[in-house]
Amino acid sequence: MVSILKRLNSTLRTQLFINNQWVNSKSQQTFKTINPATEEVIAEVQQANEEDVDIAVKAARKALEKGVWSRLSGRERGELLYSLSKLISANFEELAALEVMDSGKPISDIRNGDLPFTIDTYKYNAGLANNIKGKSIPISGPFTCYTRYEPVGVCAQIIPWNYPILMQAWKMAPALAAGCTLILKPAEQTPLSALKLGELIIKAGFPPGVVNILPGFGDAGKALTLHPEVDKIAFTGSTEVGLEVQKNAGTNGLKRVTLECGGKSPHIIFDDCDLENAVSCAHFGAFGNMGQNCVAGSRVYVHSKIYKKFIDKTIEAAKARKIGDPMDPETQHGPQVDKAQMEKILGYIEKGKSEGAKLVLGGNRWGDKGYFVEPTIFIDVKDKMTIAKEEIFGPVMSILKFKDIDDVIERANNSPYGLGAGVQTQDIDKALKVTNGIRTGSVYVNCYDLEIENVPFGGYKQSGVGRELGEEGLYNYLEAKTVLLKNVNEMIHDDPDQK
């Protein structure tokens, strides 16, 4: 790993990637990307602005309508996606190191989760590319009717910093499979793995203009959402920004929009659960990726009969969680992504204490270097408290008590969000009642946050619009066209002058 880091420092890509070329921003502005574990500057990256966005959109439009990309078959697009998946595999350790350095995620999480999932997402969509099928629809009269699917067009894709390389796969793979061209804007905190991907895009053989990568800030994202030649916007991030994206998308015509936004997911622990499994799932749901997870199970509802026992075991598990250098394969808990996020989380912890929740573990910054926050547990939390209502996006578990199944379903639904939910029980009737009663996009029964490339993911209510992954994810990037043909022979037969 040390040798990889040394090599990375001399080969980092820091320019914009437009039309298969590496270019500086027109403004010549740059920004620093920071290692959140050490607080050291990794590199200065070119900062895209509105002028760069316009150039990239025009390159994507040309590739879509006049370039080689528009003439490729689904099979050929699938072959390119599969080649890209193989190149990601070949550069596995380098990409893992980049992701650790830029985001602070533990190397074991990336090796065992993010990168394999990224590769599988590209492979899955490579298979879908040649299986985009319309339907033949029987209708009355001398007519033939069928549907065909066509790419929606030029897509702006704005991704977050919590799963950088994985989120670009969730967005890019289905768009490319569908035949779209795109402009990817990675989060300003974590641009490096996306830029490395530009190298692999060229090596895989993608034509110029098909993929463009623009690191930058919110002004670049806004310019993408407002651009009249962008046909679709896909965004993952906070609900507040998602609402702004949706508003901007209607400024210059009706753009297609999919949004994967915030969450405050309930995790319901019944007294008949497998307690060890429930504790493990709740621990992963709240503290995985340092709590920086839109579907984090941060509201943990525990049945009164096992409330104390669950708390004792949960504290024990959290105490055993190893915090430290994210490059160490034994580390389970790295830093938050940046100083602002760390301070936001610490502010929520203070709010929890001031509103009367009982802090039983953590609550502090860990160490004196890096943006680490201890795994934190509050008990005796009430639904009205801020830490039970707002998305913290950090390693803070709020434990609430319940007795009645109908009551806990109502409380779980009493949220503007609806992304995920967990249920721990050995009673299938309880599991189904909760599953059917909760308004949320995913429900995990006796597991938590299990995402798979062929299974749709997305939210109800303020948690989003549309779905990612699975076939549903592909169809976000396709338009259905209906074709109706009158049978020529029937036309001749019906016209007496033609007899």
DALINRA-V240817 format. One line per field, one symbol per residue. ss: DSSP state (A for helix, B for strand, O for the rest). phi: phi as a letter, one per 40 degrees, with the letter a starting at -180 (. if undefined). burial: 1 if it has 9 or more other C-alpha atoms within 8 Angstrom, else 0. Layout:
# DALINRA-V240817
ss->???
phi->???
burial->???
This chain:
# DALINRA-V240817
ss->OAAAAAAAAAAOOOOBBBOOBBBOOOOOOBBBBBBOOOOBBBBBBBOOOAAAAAAAAAAAAAAAAOOAAAAOOAAAAAAAAAAAAAAAAAOAAAAAAAAAAAAOOOAAAAAAAAAAAAAAAAAAAAAAAOOOOOOBOOOOOOBBBBBBBBBOOBBBBBOOOOOAAAAAAAAAAAAAAAOOBBBBBOOOOOOAAAAAAAAAAAAAOOOOOOBBBOOOOAAAAAAAAAOOOOOBBBBBOOAAAAAAAAAAAOOOOOOBBBBBOOOOOBBBBOOOOOAAAAAAAAAAAAAAAAAOOOOOOOBBBBBAAAAAAAAAAAAAAAAOOOBOOOOOOOOOBOOOOOAAAAAAAAAAAAAAAAOOOBBBBOOOBOOOOOOOBOOBBBBOOOOOOAAAAOOOOOOBBBBBBBOOAAAAAAAAAOOOBBOBBBBBOOOAAAAAAAAAAOOOOBBBBOOOOOOOOOOOBOOBBOOBBOOBOAAAAAAOOBBBBBBBBBOAAAAAAAOAAAO
phi->.ccccccddcbccbccbbfgbcbccccgcbbcbbcccbgcccabbcbcbcccdccccccccccccbccdcbccdccccccccccccccccbdcccccdccccbgccdcccccbdcdcdccccccccccdcbcbcbcbcbcgcbbbabbbbcchcbcbbbcccbdcccccdccdcccdcgcbabcbccccacccccdcddccccchccdgcbbbbcibccccccccccccccabbbbiccccdccdccccccbgbccbbbbbcaaccbbbcccccccccccccccccbdffgcacbdccbbcbcdcbdccccdcccdccccccbidcccdccbbccccacccdccccccccccccchcccbaggbcbgbbgbcbcdbbbbfcbdccdccbbccfacbbbbbcabbccccccccccaccacaabbbabbcccdcccdccccacbbbbfaafcbbcbbcbibcfccibgbbggcdccccbbbcbcbbbcccccccccccccc
burial->0001100100000111111100001100100111111010110111111101111111111111001011000100111111111111000101111111111111111110111111111111111111010000000000111111111111111111110111111111111111111111111111111111010111010111111111111011111111100111111110100100110111010010111111111111111011000111111111111111111111111111011001101110110000111111001111111110110111011011100011111110100001111111111110001111100111111111110000111001100011111111100001100110010111111111000010011111011111111111111111100000011001111000000
